Amino acid sequence: MEAKKKSNKEILIAGSIPTRGITYQPHLNYNENNIYQEFQQTASALDPYVDFFYLEIICSIKEIKTALSAIKKFNKPSILGLHFKKDCLLPLDENINQVSLAIKQFNCEGVVTSCFSPEIYEGVLPSFKKQNYSYGFAVNAFIDIPENIELNEKFSLQPNDFLGLRADLTPEKFSDFGIQSFKKGLNF
């Protein structure tokens, strides 16, 4: 917050709260109370230092509702970072319309497609355009994110080591993708 004051600019600071399970995967043994408590503990630690919460790589409607319920008492806006599969659905085959219904009762400013390819963002974009909230993207350059990640010795490696990096997504292509996304309606 000190740096924010010194900047003399209107800056908002986000507090990132990641998924409570295996990244890119829905919870297999979902204990709603435990997950609620974990989201709330993280939000409590971040609360004095942030202007809004960014719920990152959330994979199901159930997790969305649990996370948003857990942070509601802090009375700060939130942005959802959702992970979509290649078919443009969440890992439990839930769609953006279902997400929209789930977030209506919360202080959710928008949705970000989180940690996947530009092609998946392009596939989700038409659904985003029909919603009444802001949307954006956070893409990565992994070659492939499997729909079922097995916990084994490879899982402990850096993601680049076992997911691979795309050679075709150069800085120039990524920049062009960003510019084109804003032209197509991206609003944050």
C-alpha positions as CSV (number, residue, x, y, z in Angstrom):
1,M,0.0,0.0,0.0
2,E,3.0,2.3,0.6
3,A,4.0,2.0,-3.1
4,K,0.5,2.8,-4.1
5,K,0.5,6.0,-2.1
6,K,3.9,7.1,-3.4
7,S,2.8,6.6,-7.0
8,N,0.2,9.3,-6.9
9,K,-1.8,7.3,-9.3
10,E,-5.1,5.5,-9.0
11,I,-4.0,2.0,-8.7
12,L,-5.9,-1.1,-7.5
13,I,-4.2,-3.9,-5.8
14,A,-5.5,-7.5,-6.3
15,G,-5.1,-10.2,-3.8
16,S,-4.7,-13.5,-5.6
17,I,-6.5,-16.5,-4.0
18,P,-5.8,-19.7,-5.9
19,T,-7.9,-22.8,-6.2
20,R,-7.9,-25.1,-3.2
21,G,-7.3,-28.3,-5.1
22,I,-5.0,-29.5,-7.9
23,T,-4.6,-26.8,-10.4
24,Y,-6.7,-27.2,-13.5
25,Q,-8.8,-30.0,-11.8
26,P,-12.2,-30.0,-10.0
27,H,-12.1,-31.3,-6.4
28,L,-12.6,-35.0,-6.2
29,N,-13.3,-35.1,-2.4
30,Y,-15.0,-31.9,-1.9
31,N,-15.3,-30.9,1.7
32,E,-17.1,-27.6,1.4
33,N,-16.5,-26.5,5.0
34,N,-12.7,-27.0,4.8
35,I,-12.5,-25.3,1.4
36,Y,-14.6,-22.4,2.7
37,Q,-12.3,-22.0,5.7
38,E,-9.2,-22.1,3.4
39,F,-10.6,-19.4,1.1
40,Q,-11.6,-17.3,4.1
41,Q,-8.2,-17.6,5.8
42,T,-6.4,-16.5,2.7
43,A,-8.8,-13.6,2.1
44,S,-8.4,-12.5,5.8
45,A,-4.6,-12.4,5.5
46,L,-4.8,-10.4,2.2
47,D,-7.7,-8.1,3.2
48,P,-5.8,-5.2,4.7
49,Y,-3.5,-4.9,1.7
50,V,-5.7,-5.3,-1.3
51,D,-8.6,-3.5,-3.0
52,F,-10.2,-6.6,-4.6
53,F,-9.8,-10.4,-4.7
54,Y,-8.8,-12.4,-7.8
55,L,-10.0,-16.0,-7.4
56,E,-7.6,-17.9,-9.6
57,I,-8.0,-21.1,-11.7
58,I,-11.4,-22.0,-10.3
59,C,-12.8,-25.1,-11.9
60,S,-16.4,-25.6,-10.9
61,I,-19.7,-23.9,-10.0
62,K,-19.5,-25.4,-6.5
63,E,-16.0,-24.0,-6.0
64,I,-17.2,-20.6,-7.3
65,K,-20.0,-20.5,-4.8
66,T,-17.8,-21.6,-1.9
67,A,-15.1,-19.1,-2.7
68,L,-17.4,-16.2,-3.2
69,S,-19.3,-17.0,-0.1
70,A,-16.1,-17.2,1.9
71,I,-14.9,-13.8,0.8
72,K,-18.3,-12.1,1.0
73,K,-17.8,-10.8,4.5
74,F,-14.8,-8.7,3.4
75,N,-17.1,-6.6,1.2
76,K,-14.7,-6.2,-1.6
77,P,-15.2,-6.8,-5.3
78,S,-13.8,-10.0,-6.9
79,I,-12.8,-11.3,-10.3
80,L,-13.1,-14.9,-11.1
81,G,-10.3,-16.7,-13.0
82,L,-12.0,-19.7,-14.5
83,H,-10.2,-22.6,-16.2
84,F,-11.9,-23.9,-19.3
85,K,-11.2,-27.2,-21.2
86,K,-10.7,-27.4,-25.0
87,D,-14.5,-27.8,-25.4
88,C,-14.9,-24.3,-23.8
89,L,-16.6,-25.8,-20.7
90,L,-15.4,-25.9,-17.1
91,P,-13.8,-29.3,-16.1
92,L,-17.2,-30.6,-14.8
93,D,-18.9,-29.6,-18.2
94,E,-20.5,-26.5,-16.8
95,N,-20.9,-23.5,-19.1
96,I,-20.5,-19.7,-18.8
97,N,-24.3,-19.3,-18.5
98,Q,-24.3,-21.4,-15.4
99,V,-21.4,-19.4,-14.0
100,S,-23.4,-16.2,-14.6
101,L,-26.4,-17.5,-12.6
102,A,-24.1,-18.6,-9.8
103,I,-22.3,-15.2,-9.4
104,K,-25.4,-13.0,-9.5
105,Q,-25.8,-12.8,-5.7
106,F,-22.1,-11.9,-5.1
107,N,-19.9,-8.8,-5.6
108,C,-18.2,-10.3,-8.7
109,E,-17.0,-7.6,-11.2
110,G,-16.1,-10.0,-14.0
111,V,-14.6,-13.2,-15.2
112,V,-11.1,-14.0,-16.6
113,T,-10.4,-17.1,-18.6
114,S,-7.5,-18.4,-16.6
115,C,-4.4,-20.3,-17.7
116,F,-5.1,-21.8,-21.1
117,S,-4.6,-21.3,-24.8
118,P,-5.6,-18.3,-26.9
119,E,-7.7,-20.7,-28.9
120,I,-9.8,-21.6,-25.9
121,Y,-10.3,-17.9,-25.1
122,E,-11.6,-17.4,-28.7
123,G,-14.0,-20.3,-28.2
124,V,-15.4,-18.9,-24.9
125,L,-15.5,-15.3,-26.2
126,P,-19.0,-15.5,-27.8
127,S,-20.5,-16.7,-24.5
128,F,-18.7,-13.9,-22.6
129,K,-20.1,-11.3,-25.0
130,K,-23.7,-12.3,-24.0
131,Q,-23.1,-11.7,-20.3
132,N,-23.6,-8.6,-18.2
133,Y,-20.2,-8.3,-16.7
134,S,-16.6,-7.5,-17.7
135,Y,-14.4,-10.3,-19.0
136,G,-10.7,-10.8,-19.8
137,F,-8.1,-13.4,-20.2
138,A,-4.9,-14.8,-18.7
139,V,-3.5,-17.2,-21.3
140,N,-0.4,-19.4,-21.1
141,A,1.9,-21.0,-23.7
142,F,1.6,-24.6,-22.6
143,I,1.4,-27.1,-25.4
144,D,-1.4,-29.0,-23.6
145,I,-3.1,-29.1,-20.3
146,P,-4.5,-32.6,-19.9
147,E,-8.1,-32.9,-18.6
148,N,-6.9,-35.4,-16.0
149,I,-3.6,-34.7,-14.4
150,E,-2.2,-37.7,-12.6
151,L,-0.3,-37.1,-9.4
152,N,3.1,-38.8,-10.1
153,E,6.7,-37.9,-10.1
154,K,6.2,-35.6,-13.2
155,F,3.7,-33.5,-11.2
156,S,6.4,-32.2,-8.9
157,L,8.4,-30.8,-11.9
158,Q,7.9,-27.2,-13.1
159,P,4.8,-27.0,-15.4
160,N,7.0,-26.1,-18.4
161,D,8.8,-29.4,-18.0
162,F,5.8,-31.7,-18.3
163,L,3.2,-29.5,-20.1
164,G,5.7,-28.2,-22.7
165,L,5.8,-24.7,-24.2
166,R,4.4,-23.7,-27.5
167,A,7.0,-22.3,-30.0
168,D,4.4,-20.6,-32.1
169,L,3.2,-18.2,-29.4
170,T,5.9,-15.7,-29.8
171,P,5.9,-12.3,-27.9
172,E,4.8,-10.7,-31.2
173,K,1.9,-13.1,-31.7
174,F,0.8,-12.7,-28.0
175,S,0.9,-9.0,-28.4
176,D,-1.3,-9.2,-31.5
177,F,-3.7,-11.6,-29.7
178,G,-4.1,-9.0,-26.9
179,I,-4.7,-6.1,-29.3
180,Q,-7.2,-8.2,-31.3
181,S,-9.0,-9.3,-28.1
182,F,-9.6,-5.7,-27.1
183,K,-11.0,-5.0,-30.5
184,K,-13.4,-7.9,-30.1
185,G,-14.8,-6.6,-26.9
186,L,-12.4,-7.5,-24.1
187,N,-12.9,-5.0,-21.3
188,F,-10.2,-5.9,-18.8
